[in-house]
């Protein structure tokens, strides 16, 4: 068990360099199943989820070596074991993205039903339906998905919902399928484009990644490649929230304004100044935040990962606001912890009514997932006394050197292990 000790009082000032994107790095690692040989991935974040994905790949017989800071060498042998065990998959939902690559290369897979963050039921039926349309056969028993196929065959697939991980899975499965695959209602996140860029380097033929319609012409084989992971836009949002709560001026190096347009529009309405720079973006906060209504939507809308940070900012903003969660049930579970800190928040169904208070109170609180944990840490920056955030291991799943980075721009944050 680890915890973050947060002391309030300092405006933030300076610059911070973003890590590689968690939500891209994990899928790029899974894509290394698709070809034999040595892959070099750069700017991979030093986080627990990457360790879990490394362990999962190694359990299949794939070698994963850390060559230097942020550089992973992944060596895929001729023969791998198409099995993803419960003890690894239950730790991280993103593990399910090995399903598509295993079917494409091995013709079979046995993958535990996924676990991960505790914020509501998120079925993977959409993955199974889409892969079934490519020719895979599935059965579920004893907590495992078992899948079989001859060579997958391309088809026009319409996703029920623009799921990020389902799009990843189908994209990786289809690059080795026979003929053309069209993915309609595909997720549009920048991380999807990053995965497609990596697959193209490997020899895949893909058009339209980053739009709602992706067209893939299957090839017979792929080759290893090297790739730099894009920067983490959710980490960027975390530092934006920290500046909003404390005041100050911070350069977020590596952030891309075009990846966060809707979020930046909302925080600008709340009173922050955000400017694009040669290095990334500069965030300036000089006064009291203002309340605005926010609804989460698939990209390019406001991401659900941003919502705990937005709710925390609104908890000390002038006025009242309604935040609506349109993607995942149960993702208001951190609200009770913010209430312990004096926040005035009422929830009903997928809506939260937030009335801003003058100041949060320092308290002992507990992280329930990655982004909720980060939000509680930055909430502590706006409190009247010390805040202790237990469950720091959740934060470690998605943030590299979180306390050190906050401290580098003037925050008083320490991480402790019990």
Secondary structure as GFF3:
##gff-version 3
##sequence-region A 1 418
A	DSSP	beta_strand	2	7	.	.	.	ID=ss1
A	DSSP	beta_strand	12	17	.	.	.	ID=ss2
A	DSSP	alpha_helix	22	31	.	.	.	ID=ss3
A	DSSP	three_ten_helix	32	34	.	.	.	ID=ss4
A	DSSP	beta_strand	37	42	.	.	.	ID=ss5
A	DSSP	alpha_helix	48	59	.	.	.	ID=ss6
A	DSSP	beta_strand	63	68	.	.	.	ID=ss7
A	DSSP	beta_strand	71	76	.	.	.	ID=ss8
A	DSSP	beta_strand	83	84	.	.	.	ID=ss9
A	DSSP	alpha_helix	86	89	.	.	.	ID=ss10
A	DSSP	three_ten_helix	93	97	.	.	.	ID=ss11
A	DSSP	alpha_helix	98	106	.	.	.	ID=ss12
A	DSSP	beta_strand	108	112	.	.	.	ID=ss13
A	DSSP	alpha_helix	125	133	.	.	.	ID=ss14
A	DSSP	beta_strand	137	141	.	.	.	ID=ss15
A	DSSP	beta_strand	144	148	.	.	.	ID=ss16
A	DSSP	beta_strand	156	158	.	.	.	ID=ss17
A	DSSP	alpha_helix	164	174	.	.	.	ID=ss18
A	DSSP	beta_strand	180	184	.	.	.	ID=ss19
A	DSSP	alpha_helix	190	201	.	.	.	ID=ss20
A	DSSP	beta_strand	205	207	.	.	.	ID=ss21
A	DSSP	beta_strand	213	217	.	.	.	ID=ss22
A	DSSP	beta_strand	226	228	.	.	.	ID=ss23
A	DSSP	alpha_helix	233	246	.	.	.	ID=ss24
A	DSSP	beta_strand	248	253	.	.	.	ID=ss25
A	DSSP	three_ten_helix	257	259	.	.	.	ID=ss26
A	DSSP	alpha_helix	261	269	.	.	.	ID=ss27
A	DSSP	beta_strand	273	276	.	.	.	ID=ss28
A	DSSP	beta_strand	280	285	.	.	.	ID=ss29
A	DSSP	beta_strand	294	295	.	.	.	ID=ss30
A	DSSP	alpha_helix	304	314	.	.	.	ID=ss31
A	DSSP	beta_strand	320	324	.	.	.	ID=ss32
A	DSSP	alpha_helix	335	340	.	.	.	ID=ss33
A	DSSP	beta_strand	344	348	.	.	.	ID=ss34
A	DSSP	beta_strand	351	355	.	.	.	ID=ss35
A	DSSP	beta_strand	364	366	.	.	.	ID=ss36
A	DSSP	alpha_helix	370	380	.	.	.	ID=ss37
A	DSSP	beta_strand	387	390	.	.	.	ID=ss38
A	DSSP	alpha_helix	392	396	.	.	.	ID=ss39
A	DSSP	alpha_helix	402	408	.	.	.	ID=ss40
A	DSSP	beta_strand	412	417	.	.	.	ID=ss41
###
